[in-house]
Amino acid sequence: MTMETAEFLRGKTILIVGATGFLGKVFVEKILRVQPDVKCIYTLIRSTNEESARAKLQKEVISKQLFGLLREHYKGERYQEFMARKLVPVVGDVALNDLGIKESIRDELFGKVEIVVNSAATTNFYERYDISMKVNALGSKNVIDFCKQCRNLHLLCHISTAYVNVGSMGVVREEVVRMGEKVSYSGGEISLPQIESECNLIEQTMKELKNVLGEAWSDEKESKYMKEFGAERAMNFGWPNAYVFTKAVGELMVDYFREDIPTVIIRPAIIESSLKEPIPGWMEGNRMIDPVMIGYGKGRISCFLADPQLVLDVIPVDMVANCMIASIARHASQPGLSVYHVASSNVNPVKYSVAADAVYNYFSAHPCTSKNGSIVRVNKLRSLESMATFKLYMTLYYLIPLQILYVVDKLLLGYFRLEPLYNILLQKYSFALKLAQIYEPFLFFKGAFDISNTEDLWNEMSERDQENFNFDVKSIDWKHYFMKSHIPGLVKYVM
C-alpha cells in the first residue's frame, strides 16, 4: 500500500448500510477513532422519519459503551457535537428499491458518497424466509443498484459469511459464489431465474397461506410457517438453513450485477466478542456459540452436540472491522472483485475442547446465581459426538423422565405438584434440542477457510498499519481470549 490506511480515510464520505448492527458499530467506532477527519459517515437507518432515525442512531450507536474511548476524548457536549457532525442518519431500508431513501436525499448522496459498506443482514438461522430473502439476498441487489448511481464511488465493501460454503470439505478457497456453479459438496447451486422463481414462490405461498387459514390467520402462525418453509427451501437448494442460503444468493447478486464497480467481499467465520479494541470482550446479543455458554453457566445445559476434536472457527469482531478497513484502502478505485476470508481454522485452529474447558473453568471460578439467589454449580460440559448420540441422551435423561412425570402427575391428580418440575425439564429439553438442530451443520463442518488473500493483504501493510489495524489471526492466544475477554464480556454485556 502506498498510503497509510488511516490517512486514506481522511476526507472520505462513507455510506454504511447496517451501522446499528454488531459489526457495523465496531467498524464505525474504529474509523472515527483512528481518523476523526473522515468527512462524513452516512448511516442508513430503518425508521419512519428523520427525527426517529436520529433517536435510533443515538440509542443504538452513539450512546453505546463501545464508544467510551471517543466519549472520553471528546468530553461532554463535545462528544455529541463531534458525533452529530460525523454520523448522519438517512431514513431508508435495504429491502426497498433505492434503499427506501427519498429522492431529495438520494441526489445528495449520489454526488458525495465514495465508499459504500453493506453489513446489513438478518443473521438469525431460523428467520422468516421472506425476511431473509429481502434483506440478505435482494438487499444486496438494491445496494448494487444504488452504487451504480453514485458518481464518485471508489468501492463497495460487501459483508458475507465464510459459511456460504458450509457444505464443503477440505480447504475452502477465497472465491466468489457464482451463478449456476456448485459451491458445496452437498450440491448447492442457484441461478438467476431460480432466484426470481423463488421470490415469486414466497409471495404466492404467503397469499395461499392467508386464504387457507382464513379467520384463523395470525402473524404468529404466518411467522412460524415461513420459518419452516425457509428451512425447507434452503435444504432443497443444498444449504442447511435460510441464513447461509440467502447470504450465498447475496454474493451472487453482487458478482452478477456489479459490472465495473470495484468490490471487496469480506467473509468472516463466526464473529464473536472483541479481542482488544476498543474494549476487550465487548459484544452485543447472542452470537453463535454464546447461547450454549450462557445456558451452561445458568445450569440449563449440561451437554451439547459437538466433537471435541473438531475445530471451532471463531474470529473477534475487531479483527473483522480492521480487515474491512484495510481492504477498502487497498482496493479503492481498483477494478475487479476480491474475496477475503477472516477466519482462523486454517492457520490458528481452536478445538471445541478448548472452549469447553474455558467455559467450565470460568463458571467454576465465577458461578452464576439462580433467580432464587442460589449458586449455580457446573460440571464439565459433556460433548456428544453425533446427532444420534445426542438424541439418545436427550431421550434417556429428559424425554422419558418428562413422560413419567406427566403420567404420574395425571394419575395423582396433581397431588405432588409436579408440574413446575415438568416445565423446567421441558424447557431444558426444548432449548438444547433447538440449539443442536440449528447448529449441527456448523458444529460438524470439516472444512477450513483459506486466508491466502487476507494474509497477502496483511503482509502488504506497513508495521504502523499492522499495529493500528490488527487482523493477524495467528497472534490470537485462544485460551487467554476465552478466559480473559470473551466469557467475561459475555457475562458483562449479555448475561
N, C-alpha and C positions, 0 to 999 in steps of 0.2 A: 504494500500500500504506500502510495506516495504522500498521503496526508494523514496526520494523526486523527483517529476516529472522532474524538471529542471536537476537534477543530472542524471536521466535516459537518457536524451538526449545527455549527454557528450560522444563524440567519435562515435556517431551513423552516419551511412550513409543512407540517405533517398532518394528515388526517388519519386518525385511528378509529377503526370500527371494532368495538369490543373493549373500550377503555375501562369499563366498570367490572370486567372480569378479573379473575385471579392473576393471570399472566399479564393482561393489559395494564393493570395498575403498577405492577413491578417495572414494566417497560417504561411507562410514563415517568415514574419516580426517578429511574436511573438517568433518563435523558435530562430531566430538569436539574438533577443534582450535579451531573458532570458537565453540562453545557447550559447554564442559565441564560445564555444569549441565543438559544434557539428562538426563532421568531415567533412561532405560534404552533400549538398543537390543538387542532380541531378534534373534538370528540363527539362521535355520533351517539346520541342518547335516545333510546326509545321512550318517548313521553308524549303528552298531549299538547304541550305548548312550551314556549321558551322559559317561562318562569318555573314550571315544574321540572324542566330539564336542568336548569341551574341548581335547583334544590336537590335533585338526584345526584348531580355531579358533586355537590358539596357533601352530601351524606355518604355516598358510596366510594368516593375517591379522596377529595381534599381533606376530609376530617379523619381519615384512617390513620392509625398508629404507624403504618408503613412509612408515612411521610414525616416522621418525627425528626430526622436529621435536617430536612428542609425547614421545618417549623422552628427548630432550634436556631438555625442560621438567620432566618428572617423573623425576627421577634414580633409577636403580637399582630397588629394590623398590617405590618409589612408583609407577613406571610400571605394573608388573604389578598392583599393588593398584587403581590407577585403572581399568585396562582390565577387570579382573575385576568391578568394580562396575558399569561402564557396558555392557559387552558380555556378554550372557547367551546361551550356546548352547542351542538347542532341537533335540532329535533329531526329524527329520522328513524328508519327501520331497515335493517339489512335484507329483510324478507320482501321488501317492496321495490318496484321499479324506481330508478333514480334514487335508490336508498331512502325513499319517502321524504326527501328534502324538498322544501318548497322552492319554486323557481327562482325567486329573487336571491336566495342564499346560494343555490346551485351555481348561478352565474358568477358569483364572487369566488366560490371555491374552485371552479374550473380555471380561473385565471391565477390563483395563488398556490394551490396545493402542489407540492413537489414530490412528496413521499406518501404513499398510501399503505397502511398496515391493516390487514384483516385478521384479527384474532377473535372475531365473534364466532361463537359456537354454542350449541347445546351439547354438553358433554355427558348427559345422563344416558347410560347404556340402555335404559328402559323408558325412553321418551316416546311420546306420541309420534307416529310415523309422519303425519302431515307436518308437524313442527320441525322434526329432524330434517326432513327434505327441504322445507322452505329456508331454514337457517343455514344448515351445513352445506347443502348442495346448491340450491337455486340462489342462495345469498352470495355465493362465490361468483356466479354469473352476473348478478346485479353489481357487485363491486367492480368486475372487469368492465362492464358497460360504462360505469361511472368513470373509471380510469381513462377510457378511450376519449373522453370529452375534456380531460384535464390538459390544458395547452402547454404546461411547463412540467409535466410529470417526468421524474427521474427514475422511479422504481415502484413496483408493487411487491410488498412482502406478505406472503400468504402463510398462515399458520395451519398446518395439517397435523397429522399424528403418525408416528412410526408404525402404528398398528393397522394402517390401511392394508398392510401385508401380513396380517396376523395369521393367515393360513400357511405361510411359507415355512420352510425348514432351511437350516444352514444359514449362510450369511446373506442378509437382505441388502441389496445394493441401493445406493442413493440415486435412484432413477424414478422419474415421474410415472405415475399411473397413466396409461394412455387408453384412448378409446378402443374398445374391442379386443384388447390384449389381456390374456390371463395374468393376474397379478399374485396368485397364490396357488399352491399345490392342491388346494381344495376346489379349484376350478373356477374361482371368481372372475367374471369378466362382465363388462357392461358397454353398451353402445349408446350413442345419442338418441336414436329412435326408441330404444328401450327405456331411456330416461323419460322421454316425452310420454310414452305409453304408461309408464309407472305413475307419473303425475296425474294423468287422466284417470287412471285406476283409483288413485287416492280420492279424488273428487267424487267419482261415481260411487265408490264404496261408502263414503260418508252420507251421500244422498240416500242410497239404498238402506243404510242403517236407520236413518231417521224415519223412512217410510215403514220399515219393518217394525220398529219399536212403537211408532205412533205416540200415543199419550204417555207411554211408559219411558219415552226417551228422557235422558238427563245427561248433563255434562259429564258426570262421573262414569256412566255406562259407556258413553262415547269414548272417553279418555281411555278406559280400560281396554276396550275393543281395539282402538287404534294403536295402543302399545303392543298388544299381542299380534296384531296384523303386521306391524313393522318388523317384529322379530321374525315372523314367518317369511315375509318378503325378502329380508336381508339374507336369510339362510337359503332361500330359493336361488339367489344370485351367487352364493358361495361365501358370504361373510357371516360371522357369528352373531352380529346384532346390528340394529339400525344405526347406531352411532358410527361405527367404523365403516359401514357401507356408505352412508351419506357423506362422510368425510372423504372417502375414495371418489365418490361422484363429484365432490367439490374440487378435487385435484384435476379430474377430467375436464371440468368446466374451465378451470384456469388455463390448462395447457391448450385446449381446443380453441378457445375464444380470444386468447390474449393477443394474437397477431404479433406485432413488433414491440409490445410493452416489455421493458426489462423487468424480469421477475425472479424472485427467490422464493422457494418453498421451504419452510422450516418444519421439520418433522421431529417433535420431541417424543421421547418414550413416556413413561408415567411421571408427570410433573408433580413434584412434592415440595415441601417447605424450603425456604431459602437456606443456603449453606452459610452465607455470611452477610449478604447485603440486602437491604440496609440494616436488617435486624436478623441475627441467626434464628432460624426456626419459624420465621413469620409465615403464616398461611391463612387461608380462608376456606371454610367449608370442608366437607369430607372428600378427600381425593380418593384414589382407587384403593389403596391398602389401609386407609385410615378407619373406615367402619369396622374392620376386623380388630385393629389395635384398640379402638375405643370400646368396642363390645367386649374385648378381652379384659381391658382394665376395669370395666364396670362389672365384670363377673357374668356377662351374658353369653360369652363364648369360651369353651374350654378346649375345642378342637377346631381344625379348619382343613379344608381341602387344599393340599399343597405337597409337592415333592421337595423335601428339604435340600436336595442336591441340585434342583433346577435354579436358574438364575432369575432374580427379580430385577427388571430393568427400570430403575428409577433415576430421575435427574432433578437436582434442585432448581427451583424456578428462577433464581437469579442467574444461573448459567444459561438458561434458555434466553432470557432477556438480553444478556451480554452477546450471545451468538447472533441474535436478531440484529442488534445494532451494528455489530462488526460486519455482518453480511450486507446490510444496507449500504454502509460506507464503501464496501469493496465493489459492489455491483451497480451502484447508482449510475445511470446513463450508459451502462454497458449492455449491449444487445444479448438476447438469449435468456434461457431459464436454467437456474441452478437449484439443486436439492441438497439440503443439509440435514442429516440425522443428528439430533442432540441426544445421545444415548450412551449407556455405559457397558452394555453386555459384551461388547466385542473387545474392549481394551481394559476395563476395570470392573469385571463382573462381581456382583454380590449375590450370594446364595440366600434362599429363603431362610435357611437355618440361622444366618447371621441376624436377620431382622427379628426372627422368633426369639433368639437368645436375648437380644437387646430389649425387646418389649417385656420379657419376663424379668430381667434384671432391673429394669426401670420401675415397673409397678410393684416389684418386691420391695424395693427401697423406698418408693413413694406411692404407697397404696391409695386407691380411691376410697371414698366413703359412700355408702348407700344412702338412699333417701331418708332412712331412719337414723342415720348417723353412725352406723357400724362400719368397721374397717372391712374392705373387700380384699380377702386373701387370694392370691393367684397361684396356680400350679403351672408347670411348664405346659406351653401350648402344644397339644398333640397334633401331629401332622398326619393326615390321611391321604395316601398317595394315589388314589383313583376315585372317580365319582362312585363306582360300585362300592368300594370300601366305605366311603363317606355315607352313602345312603344306608348301608347296613348298620353302621354305627348309630346314625340318627334314628333308625328304626328300633334298635335294641335299647337305647338309652333315653329316647324321647317319645317315639310314636307308640310303642307298646305300653309304657307307663301312662301315657295320655289316655289310651283306650281303657286301661284298667281303672284309672281314676274316674273316668266318665261313667263307666258301668257301675262301679261301687257307689258313686255319689247318687246315681239314679235309684239304685236298689235300696239305699238307706235314706232316700228322700231328703238328701242334703243335710243329714243329721250332723255329720262331722265337718260340714262347711269346707268341702274340698275344692270348691270352685275357684278360689283365689290361687291355690297351688296349680290347678289345671291351667289357668290362664297364664301363669308365669312360665310353665313348661311349654305351652303352645306358642307363646311369644318367642322364646328362645329357639324353638324348633323352626318356626317360620322365618325368623331373622337369619339364622345360619343357612338354611336351605336356599333362601332367595339370593344371598350373597354368593353362595357356591355356584348356583346356576348362572348367575350373571358373569362371574369372573373365571369360570372354568377355561374358556379359550385362552385367556391371558396367563392363568396360573400354570398351564401346561404348554405354553408356547416354547418351542425348541429351536427357534431361530435366534440369530444375533444380528444386530444392526451395524452394518459397515459405517464407519465415520471417516472415510478417507478424505472426502471433500472438506469436512469440518476440521480435520487435522491440518489439511493444507491451508485452510483459512487461518487457523491458529498460528501456524509456522510463518505465515507471511507478515504477521503483526509485529510491531516493534516491541521491545521489552516494556516500554512505558504503557503501550496499549494492552499488553498481556496482563500487566499489573492492574490496570484500571477496568478491564473487561474480561475477567477470567471465565473461560468455559472449558478449561483443560480437565476433563473428567478423570484423567489418570491421577490427578492431585487429591482426589477425594479419599479420605480415611472413613470407610463406611461405618465402622463401629463407633467412632467418635461422632459422626454425623447423626446416627440414630439416637445415641445416648445423650449427646450434649446439645443438639439442635432440633432434630425432628420431633422426637417424642415430647420433650419439654414444651416445644412450640405447639404441638397438638393439644396438650393439656391446657396451656395458657390461652390460646386463641380460638380453640374449637370446643373443647370439653367444658 
